[in-house]
Amino acid sequence: MNDELDVKTGVTDTLPTVLAAVVSKSLMVVVIVGSISLAVVRCFG
């Protein structure tokens, strides 16, 4: 039982970190794509 509890707490501890990393990475991608598309629109628009 204790091992299972340890695993569960470990998962709940690492999940926010993984989620934060994924969110920050996707945010970076969104910002990069958005700035590139803005530059393209300014050049050709």
C-alpha positions in Angstrom: 0.0 0.0 0.0 2.8 2.4 0.9 4.5 1.9 -2.5 1.3 2.6 -4.3 0.8 5.8 -2.3 4.4 6.9 -3.0 3.8 6.3 -6.7 0.6 8.3 -6.6 2.2 11.3 -4.8 5.2 11.1 -7.2 2.8 11.3 -10.2 0.8 14.2 -8.7 4.1 16.0 -8.0 5.5 15.5 -11.5 2.2 16.2 -13.4 2.1 20.0 -12.8 5.8 20.2 -13.9 5.1 18.3 -17.1 2.0 20.3 -17.7 3.8 23.6 -17.2 6.6 22.5 -19.6 4.1 21.5 -22.2 2.1 24.7 -21.8 5.2 26.9 -22.0 6.5 25.1 -25.1 3.1 25.4 -26.9 3.0 29.1 -25.8 6.5 29.6 -27.3 5.3 27.9 -30.6 2.2 30.1 -30.7 4.2 33.3 -30.1 6.8 32.3 -32.8 4.2 31.4 -35.4 2.2 34.5 -34.6 5.2 36.8 -35.0 6.2 35.1 -38.2 2.7 35.4 -39.7 2.5 39.0 -38.5 5.8 39.8 -40.3 4.6 38.0 -43.5 1.3 40.0 -43.4 3.3 43.3 -42.9 5.6 42.4 -45.8 3.0 41.3 -48.3 -0.1 43.0 -46.9 
